[in-house]
Amino acid sequence: MSMPAAPARIESAAEAENLVRHLLAAMDALIATVEEETALVRAGRLKDATGLEATKNELARLYVGDAAQVKANLAALSHHVPELVAVMHKQHDNFNALLKINLTVLATAHAVSEGLIRGAAAEVARKNAPQTYGKSGRPTAPPKGAANPVSVSRML
């Protein structure tokens, strides 16, 4: 694995403007994709949401590359295009807030899915547990750890 190249040094106002505008465009596209993913997950359309993965990964790669270059040249950017830097900071704050919402929605979907799988496994184990009786003639609880595997089909 090779080391990433050092960020290019910004020398002019035109270069500064191009870099910030490119970062803003990447952020806008990433925001739109994350918003779409969040809406799909909220609607329970997880398969559709997974279709956005490649796009989201590519946009995230562009964003990270531009963000590294911005960070390395922040002084020059602030000197050449301070108004765009302010817009960039505001957009970045909005992006962070959106990411928090997206992560919460994804964590909720994960927890619900996990709960459903655990519930299904417990029901299968309960139904497959042998009905035995103890010394008193009453049914006994199934032995611990006697779980049957559960299979989940991803085909919808």
C-alpha positions as CSV (number, residue, x, y, z in Angstrom):
1,M,0.0,0.0,0.0
2,S,1.5,3.3,-1.0
3,M,1.5,6.5,1.0
4,P,-0.9,9.2,-0.3
5,A,0.7,12.1,-2.0
6,A,1.0,15.3,0.1
7,P,-1.8,17.8,-0.6
8,A,-0.9,20.3,-3.3
9,R,-0.1,23.8,-2.1
10,I,-2.6,26.5,-3.0
11,E,-0.9,29.5,-4.6
12,S,-3.7,31.6,-6.1
13,A,-7.2,32.8,-5.5
14,A,-8.4,30.8,-8.5
15,E,-6.9,27.6,-7.1
16,A,-8.4,28.3,-3.7
17,E,-11.8,28.9,-5.2
18,N,-11.6,25.7,-7.3
19,L,-10.7,23.6,-4.3
20,V,-13.4,25.0,-2.0
21,R,-16.1,24.7,-4.8
22,H,-15.0,21.2,-5.5
23,L,-15.3,20.3,-1.8
24,L,-18.7,21.9,-1.6
25,A,-19.9,20.0,-4.7
26,A,-18.7,16.7,-3.2
27,M,-20.3,17.6,0.1
28,D,-23.6,18.5,-1.6
29,A,-23.7,15.2,-3.5
30,L,-22.7,13.2,-0.4
31,I,-25.4,15.0,1.7
32,A,-28.0,14.2,-1.0
33,T,-27.0,10.5,-1.0
34,V,-27.0,10.3,2.8
35,E,-30.4,11.9,3.0
36,E,-31.7,9.4,0.4
37,E,-30.2,6.5,2.4
38,T,-31.7,7.8,5.6
39,A,-35.2,8.1,4.0
40,L,-35.0,4.6,2.5
41,V,-33.9,3.1,5.8
42,R,-36.7,4.9,7.7
43,A,-39.2,3.5,5.1
44,G,-37.8,0.0,5.7
45,R,-36.4,-0.2,2.2
46,L,-33.0,-1.6,3.3
47,K,-32.3,-3.4,0.0
48,D,-32.7,-0.1,-1.9
49,A,-30.5,1.7,0.7
50,T,-27.7,-0.8,0.2
51,G,-27.8,0.1,-3.5
52,L,-26.4,3.5,-2.6
53,E,-23.2,2.0,-1.0
54,A,-20.9,2.3,-4.1
55,T,-22.0,5.9,-4.8
56,K,-21.6,6.9,-1.1
57,N,-18.2,5.3,-0.9
58,E,-17.0,7.2,-4.0
59,L,-18.4,10.5,-2.8
60,A,-16.8,9.9,0.7
61,R,-13.4,9.3,-1.0
62,L,-13.7,12.5,-2.9
63,Y,-14.8,14.4,0.2
64,V,-11.9,13.0,2.3
65,G,-9.3,13.9,-0.4
66,D,-10.6,17.4,-0.7
67,A,-10.9,17.9,3.0
68,A,-7.3,16.9,3.5
69,Q,-6.2,19.4,0.9
70,V,-8.4,22.1,2.5
71,K,-7.0,21.4,5.9
72,A,-3.4,21.6,4.6
73,N,-4.1,24.9,2.9
74,L,-6.6,26.5,5.3
75,A,-4.5,29.6,5.9
76,A,-4.2,30.3,2.1
77,L,-7.9,29.6,1.6
78,S,-8.9,31.9,4.4
79,H,-6.7,34.6,2.8
80,H,-7.9,34.1,-0.8
81,V,-11.6,33.2,-0.4
82,P,-12.8,33.9,3.1
83,E,-16.5,34.0,2.1
84,L,-16.3,30.5,0.6
85,V,-14.5,29.2,3.6
86,A,-17.4,30.5,5.8
87,V,-19.9,28.8,3.5
88,M,-17.8,25.6,3.7
89,H,-17.8,25.7,7.5
90,K,-21.6,26.1,7.6
91,Q,-22.1,23.3,5.1
92,H,-19.7,21.1,7.1
93,D,-21.8,21.8,10.3
94,N,-25.0,20.8,8.4
95,F,-23.3,17.7,7.1
96,N,-22.2,16.6,10.6
97,A,-25.8,17.1,11.9
98,L,-27.1,15.0,9.0
99,L,-24.5,12.3,9.7
100,K,-25.7,12.1,13.3
101,I,-29.3,11.5,12.2
102,N,-28.2,9.0,9.6
103,L,-26.1,7.0,12.2
104,T,-29.0,7.0,14.6
105,V,-31.4,5.7,11.9
106,L,-28.9,3.0,10.9
107,A,-28.3,2.0,14.5
108,T,-32.1,1.8,15.1
109,A,-32.6,-0.4,12.0
110,H,-29.7,-2.6,13.2
111,A,-31.2,-3.0,16.7
112,V,-34.7,-3.8,15.3
113,S,-33.2,-6.4,12.9
114,E,-31.2,-7.9,15.7
115,G,-34.3,-8.0,17.9
116,L,-36.3,-9.7,15.2
117,I,-33.6,-12.4,14.6
118,R,-33.2,-13.0,18.3
119,G,-37.0,-13.3,18.7
120,A,-37.2,-15.7,15.8
121,A,-34.4,-17.8,17.2
122,A,-36.0,-17.9,20.6
123,E,-39.3,-19.0,19.1
124,V,-37.6,-21.8,17.1
125,A,-35.7,-22.9,20.1
126,R,-38.9,-22.9,22.2
127,K,-40.8,-25.0,19.7
128,N,-38.0,-27.4,19.2
129,A,-37.3,-27.9,22.9
130,P,-38.2,-31.4,24.2
131,Q,-41.1,-31.5,26.5
132,T,-39.8,-33.2,29.6
133,Y,-41.1,-33.6,33.1
134,G,-39.3,-33.4,36.4
135,K,-39.6,-35.5,39.6
136,S,-42.7,-33.5,40.6
137,G,-44.5,-34.3,37.3
138,R,-44.3,-30.7,36.1
139,P,-42.8,-29.7,32.8
140,T,-39.1,-28.6,33.1
141,A,-37.4,-25.8,31.3
142,P,-35.4,-26.7,28.2
143,P,-31.7,-27.0,28.8
144,K,-29.6,-23.9,28.4
145,G,-27.5,-23.7,25.3
146,A,-29.6,-26.2,23.3
147,A,-30.3,-23.7,20.5
148,N,-31.0,-24.7,17.0
149,P,-29.4,-22.6,14.2
150,V,-31.7,-20.1,12.4
151,S,-31.2,-19.3,8.8
152,V,-32.3,-16.0,7.2
153,S,-32.8,-15.6,3.5
154,R,-31.8,-12.3,2.0
155,M,-33.8,-12.9,-1.1
156,L,-36.9,-10.7,-1.1
